């Protein structure tokens, strides 16, 4: 499927329901979102962009809705988007959604979202091949080596389904405090929107007020943005009864920061871990990890993680080894320029450089690299 297919359906089912609340408080309904995706696609088509073309898209604030909708518009056209130029792959154009556009860049503004209301019956057909490349994500990952990971529409779809399977797929009102153009941010945005939820766009410093104003029930943050948010909170604000889950990932959550977040925000703080090659694949209540050295979370249903010995053989549960991960959302490989690393992908597995242990209860601990 094409990742934008659900929006055409939702534009009919829940046309007036809020899909995105921007930082200025303005609301984009599901009908308006679908129309904006089509309108941006029409603008991009005037530059000759179509299925199979590679374009660079920069998602930059303060209005992250522009960048997110631009990514969706390119996906609906069947174009491949990138974070950065990909060696060996011709980039047709660079689109810049936000201030400070460099030379030789197409600047995208709010006018690109203007257009007549979407008519699903009259909309042009969208490419529906799940094997088609959606986006090439640049990442240094846990190894520190720059890589460009190729993700298809089908693989991103599987990442959303795995998130639902692990954490539930009901509607949420969620602040996504990470880049919506990244692998983690895009998958969380899709998981929220496909479930008829509302994505609230807010920078970390303004997030406490947004939580109270919009009755936000879910946050996705890095430890750094969580710290910024807590530092900006007035002393008389919080904790928030509406908050049911605060997911923190990207790096280890320091115990002192966890304690402060549980005190000021909500007791429901979750630790998360993943990789661009795999997507998120472990989560657990952060308080449950405190007494288990190196614990990063419980492995999601539908995901296999194994520790290997030096000969590449799977080790029994409770034994440390080099980790490999297999998931329906695994990337198939890297961009052509990274072909020398293709042995990191084999038989559906992604071979990481992390050393860890899979315990009988499904807990994953890390002990080195």
C-alpha positions as CSV (number, residue, x, y, z in Angstrom):
1,X,0.0,0.0,0.0
2,X,0.9,3.7,-0.2
3,X,1.3,5.2,3.2
4,X,-1.1,8.0,2.3
5,X,-3.9,5.7,1.3
6,X,-5.5,5.8,4.8
7,X,-5.9,9.6,4.6
8,X,-8.3,9.4,1.7
9,X,-10.5,7.1,3.7
10,X,-10.3,9.2,6.9
11,X,-11.2,12.3,4.9
12,X,-14.6,10.7,4.3
13,X,-15.1,8.9,7.7
14,X,-14.0,11.7,10.0
15,X,-13.7,14.8,7.8
16,X,-13.9,17.4,10.6
17,X,-11.9,15.6,13.3
18,X,-8.6,17.4,14.1
19,X,-5.6,15.6,12.5
20,X,-2.9,18.1,13.3
21,X,-2.8,21.0,15.8
22,X,0.0,23.4,14.8
23,X,2.2,25.3,17.2
24,X,0.1,28.4,16.8
25,X,-3.1,26.5,17.8
26,X,-4.6,26.3,14.4
27,X,-6.2,23.0,13.5
28,X,-5.9,20.9,10.3
29,X,-8.8,18.5,10.0
30,X,-8.6,15.1,8.3
31,X,-10.4,16.5,5.2
32,X,-8.0,19.5,5.1
33,X,-5.0,17.2,5.6
34,X,-6.0,15.1,2.6
35,X,-6.6,18.2,0.5
36,X,-3.3,19.6,1.6
37,X,-1.5,16.4,0.6
38,X,-3.1,16.6,-2.9
39,X,-2.4,20.3,-3.2
40,X,1.3,19.9,-2.3
41,X,1.5,17.1,-4.8
42,X,0.1,19.3,-7.5
43,X,2.7,21.9,-6.8
44,X,5.5,19.4,-6.8
45,X,4.2,18.0,-10.1
46,X,4.7,21.3,-11.8
47,X,8.5,20.8,-11.2
48,X,8.2,17.5,-13.1
49,X,8.3,15.4,-9.9
50,X,6.7,12.0,-10.3
51,X,6.9,8.3,-9.3
52,X,10.4,7.0,-8.9
53,X,12.1,10.4,-8.8
54,X,14.4,11.1,-5.9
55,X,14.0,14.5,-4.1
56,X,15.6,15.9,-1.0
57,X,13.1,17.2,1.7
58,X,14.3,19.2,4.6
59,X,11.8,19.3,7.5
60,X,12.6,22.4,9.6
61,X,10.5,24.3,12.1
62,X,8.8,26.4,13.3
63,X,5.9,25.0,11.3
64,X,6.7,21.3,11.1
65,X,3.3,20.6,9.6
66,X,4.6,21.9,6.3
67,X,7.5,19.4,6.2
68,X,5.3,16.5,7.3
69,X,2.6,17.2,4.7
70,X,5.3,17.7,2.1
71,X,6.7,14.2,2.9
72,X,3.2,12.8,2.6
73,X,2.6,14.5,-0.7
74,X,5.8,13.1,-2.2
75,X,4.9,9.7,-1.0
76,X,1.5,10.0,-2.7
77,X,3.2,10.9,-5.9
78,X,5.5,7.8,-5.5
79,X,8.6,10.0,-5.3
80,X,11.5,8.9,-3.1
81,X,12.6,11.4,-0.4
82,X,15.9,11.7,1.3
83,X,17.4,13.5,4.3
84,X,20.6,14.3,2.5
85,X,22.0,13.7,-1.0
86,X,22.6,10.0,-1.8
87,X,25.8,9.1,-3.7
88,X,25.1,7.3,-6.9
89,X,21.4,8.4,-6.9
90,X,20.4,11.5,-8.9
91,X,18.4,14.0,-6.8
92,X,16.0,15.9,-8.9
93,X,15.3,18.8,-6.5
94,X,15.7,19.9,-2.9
95,X,12.6,21.1,-1.1
96,X,13.0,23.2,2.0
97,X,10.0,23.5,4.3
98,X,10.9,26.3,6.7
99,X,13.0,29.5,7.1
100,X,16.5,30.0,5.9
101,X,16.4,28.1,2.6
102,X,19.8,27.8,0.9
103,X,20.4,28.7,-2.8
104,X,19.2,26.3,-5.5
105,X,16.4,25.1,-3.2
106,X,12.6,25.1,-3.7
107,X,11.0,26.9,-0.8
108,X,7.7,25.4,0.4
109,X,5.3,27.7,2.3
110,X,1.7,27.5,3.6
111,X,0.4,28.5,0.1
112,X,1.4,25.1,-1.1
113,X,-1.4,23.6,1.0
114,X,-4.1,25.8,-0.6
115,X,-6.5,24.2,-3.0
116,X,-10.0,23.0,-3.5
117,X,-11.4,20.4,-1.0
118,X,-10.2,16.9,-1.8
119,X,-12.6,14.8,-3.8
120,X,-11.5,11.2,-3.3
121,X,-13.6,10.0,-6.3
122,X,-11.8,12.5,-8.6
123,X,-8.3,12.3,-7.1
124,X,-5.6,10.9,-9.3
125,X,-4.5,7.3,-8.6
126,X,-1.5,6.8,-6.3
127,X,1.2,4.2,-6.7
128,X,0.2,1.3,-4.5
129,X,3.3,-0.9,-4.7
130,X,4.4,-1.6,-1.1
131,X,7.9,-2.6,-2.4
132,X,8.4,1.0,-3.7
133,X,11.0,3.0,-1.9
134,X,9.4,5.6,0.4
135,X,12.4,7.4,2.0
136,X,16.2,7.0,2.4
137,X,17.1,7.9,6.0
138,X,20.5,9.1,6.9
139,X,21.8,7.8,10.2
140,X,25.0,7.2,12.1
141,X,23.2,4.6,14.3
142,X,24.9,3.0,17.2
143,X,28.1,2.4,15.3
144,X,28.9,6.0,14.5
145,X,29.3,5.2,10.8
146,X,27.2,7.3,8.4
147,X,24.7,5.1,6.6
148,X,21.7,5.7,4.3
149,X,18.9,3.2,5.0
150,X,16.3,2.4,2.4
151,X,12.7,2.1,3.7
152,X,9.8,1.1,1.5
153,X,6.1,1.9,1.9
154,X,5.5,-1.7,3.0
155,X,8.2,-1.7,5.6
156,X,7.0,1.6,7.1
157,X,3.5,0.2,7.2
158,X,4.7,-2.9,9.1
159,X,6.4,-0.6,11.7
160,X,3.1,1.1,12.3
161,X,1.3,-2.2,12.7
162,X,4.0,-3.4,15.1
163,X,3.6,-0.3,17.2
164,X,-0.1,-0.9,17.4
165,X,0.4,-4.5,18.3
166,X,2.7,-3.6,21.1
167,X,1.1,-0.4,22.5
168,X,-2.5,-0.3,21.2
169,X,-3.9,1.4,18.1
170,X,-6.6,3.6,19.6
171,X,-6.9,7.3,18.9
172,X,-4.4,9.5,20.8
173,X,-3.7,13.2,21.2
174,X,0.0,13.1,20.9
175,X,2.9,15.5,21.0
176,X,5.8,14.3,18.9
177,X,8.8,16.0,20.2
178,X,11.2,14.5,17.6
179,X,11.8,15.2,14.0
180,X,8.7,14.0,12.0
181,X,11.0,13.6,9.0
182,X,13.1,10.9,10.8
183,X,12.4,7.2,10.8
184,X,11.1,7.2,14.4
185,X,9.1,10.5,14.1
186,X,7.4,9.5,10.8
187,X,6.4,6.1,12.0
188,X,4.9,7.6,15.2
189,X,3.1,10.3,13.2
190,X,1.6,7.7,10.9
191,X,0.6,5.4,13.9
192,X,-1.2,8.4,15.4
193,X,-3.0,9.6,12.3
194,X,-4.0,6.3,10.8
195,X,-5.8,5.6,14.1
196,X,-7.8,8.8,13.8
197,X,-5.7,10.5,16.5
198,X,-4.4,14.1,16.7
199,X,-0.8,15.1,16.4
200,X,0.0,18.2,18.4
201,X,3.1,20.0,17.1
202,X,4.9,21.9,19.8
203,X,8.5,22.7,20.7
204,X,9.6,21.2,24.1
205,X,9.6,24.5,25.9
206,X,6.0,25.1,25.0
207,X,4.8,21.5,25.4
208,X,3.6,21.8,29.0
209,X,1.1,24.5,28.1
210,X,0.1,22.5,25.0
211,X,-0.5,19.4,27.2
212,X,-2.9,21.3,29.4
213,X,-4.6,23.1,26.6
214,X,-5.3,20.1,24.3
215,X,-5.5,17.3,27.0
216,X,-2.6,15.5,25.4
217,X,-2.4,11.9,26.5
218,X,0.9,10.8,24.9
219,X,4.4,12.3,24.4
220,X,7.3,11.0,22.3
221,X,10.6,12.6,23.4
222,X,14.4,12.2,23.6
223,X,16.0,12.7,27.0
224,X,17.4,16.0,25.9
225,X,14.0,17.4,24.9
226,X,12.4,15.9,28.0
227,X,15.0,17.9,30.1
228,X,14.2,21.1,28.1
229,X,10.5,20.6,28.7
230,X,10.9,20.0,32.4
231,X,13.2,23.0,32.8
232,X,10.6,25.2,31.1
233,X,7.7,24.1,33.3
234,X,6.3,26.6,35.7
235,X,6.4,25.3,39.3
236,X,2.6,25.3,39.6
237,X,2.0,23.2,36.5
238,X,1.8,19.4,36.4
239,X,1.5,16.6,36.9
240,X,-1.0,16.0,34.1
241,X,-4.0,13.7,34.6
242,X,-4.5,13.3,30.9
243,X,-1.0,11.8,30.2
244,X,-1.2,8.0,29.8
245,X,2.2,7.5,28.2
246,X,5.5,9.4,27.8
247,X,7.9,7.4,25.5
248,X,11.5,8.4,25.8
249,X,14.2,7.1,23.5
250,X,17.2,7.9,21.4
251,X,19.6,7.5,24.3
252,X,19.6,6.3,27.9
253,X,17.3,8.0,30.3
254,X,19.3,9.1,33.4
255,X,17.7,8.0,36.7
256,X,17.5,11.5,38.1
257,X,15.6,12.7,35.0
258,X,13.3,9.7,35.2
259,X,12.5,10.6,38.8
260,X,11.8,14.2,37.9
261,X,9.6,13.3,35.0
262,X,7.5,10.9,37.1
263,X,7.1,13.6,39.7
264,X,6.3,16.6,37.4
265,X,4.6,14.9,34.4
266,X,3.1,11.4,35.1
267,X,4.2,8.1,36.5
268,X,3.7,6.5,33.1
269,X,7.2,7.0,31.6
270,X,8.3,4.4,29.1
271,X,11.8,3.7,27.8
272,X,12.1,2.9,24.1
273,X,14.9,1.6,21.8
274,X,15.2,1.0,18.1
275,X,17.4,1.5,15.1
276,X,16.7,3.1,11.8
277,X,17.3,-0.2,10.1
278,X,14.6,-1.9,12.2
279,X,12.4,0.8,13.7
280,X,11.5,0.8,17.4
281,X,11.3,-2.7,18.8
282,X,11.6,-2.6,22.6
283,X,9.7,-0.6,25.2
284,X,9.0,-1.0,28.9
285,X,8.0,1.1,31.9
286,X,11.2,2.9,32.7
287,X,10.7,2.3,36.4
288,X,10.9,-1.5,35.7
289,X,14.3,-1.2,34.2
290,X,15.9,0.6,37.1
291,X,17.0,-2.5,39.0
292,X,18.2,-4.5,35.9
293,X,21.7,-3.3,34.7
294,X,21.7,-2.5,31.0
295,X,18.0,-3.2,30.5
296,X,16.4,-1.3,27.6
297,X,13.0,-2.8,27.3
298,X,10.7,-5.7,26.5
299,X,10.9,-7.0,22.9
300,X,7.8,-6.3,20.9
301,X,5.4,-9.0,19.7
302,X,6.3,-10.0,16.1
303,X,10.0,-9.1,16.5
304,X,12.8,-11.7,17.0
305,X,16.0,-10.8,18.7
306,X,18.9,-13.3,19.1
307,X,22.3,-13.1,20.7
308,X,25.0,-14.9,18.6
309,X,28.2,-16.6,19.5
310,X,31.5,-15.8,17.5
311,X,30.5,-18.5,14.9
312,X,27.1,-16.8,14.3
313,X,25.0,-19.4,16.1
314,X,22.1,-18.4,18.3
315,X,22.8,-18.6,22.0
316,X,20.4,-19.7,24.7
317,X,18.3,-17.1,26.5
318,X,20.3,-15.4,29.3
319,X,23.6,-15.6,27.4
320,X,25.3,-12.5,26.1
321,X,26.3,-12.2,22.4
322,X,26.3,-10.0,19.3
323,X,22.6,-9.1,18.6
324,X,20.6,-9.6,15.4
325,X,17.0,-8.5,14.9
326,X,14.3,-9.7,12.5
327,X,11.1,-7.8,12.1
328,X,8.5,-7.3,9.3
329,X,9.6,-3.7,9.3
330,X,13.3,-4.4,8.8
331,X,15.0,-2.4,6.0
332,X,16.2,-4.5,3.1
333,X,19.6,-2.8,3.0
334,X,21.5,0.4,2.5
335,X,21.7,2.7,-0.4
336,X,24.1,1.7,-3.2
337,X,27.0,3.7,-1.7
338,X,26.9,1.6,1.4
339,X,26.9,-1.7,-0.4
340,X,30.0,-2.9,1.4
341,X,27.9,-3.2,4.5
342,X,25.2,-5.3,2.9
343,X,26.4,-8.3,5.0
344,X,24.7,-6.6,7.9
345,X,21.4,-7.8,6.3
346,X,20.9,-11.5,5.7
347,X,17.8,-13.8,5.5
348,X,15.6,-11.0,6.9
349,X,17.9,-10.3,9.9
350,X,19.7,-7.1,10.7
351,X,23.1,-7.8,12.3
352,X,23.9,-5.1,14.7
353,X,27.2,-4.4,16.5
354,X,25.6,-4.4,19.9
355,X,26.4,-7.0,22.5
356,X,23.4,-7.9,24.6
357,X,21.3,-10.6,26.3
358,X,17.8,-11.8,25.5
359,X,16.2,-13.0,28.8
360,X,13.5,-15.6,29.1
361,X,10.9,-12.9,30.1
362,X,11.6,-11.0,26.8
363,X,13.7,-8.3,28.4
364,X,16.7,-7.1,26.4
365,X,19.8,-5.9,28.1
366,X,22.9,-4.3,26.5
367,X,26.4,-4.7,27.7
368,X,28.7,-3.4,25.1
369,X,29.5,-3.0,21.4
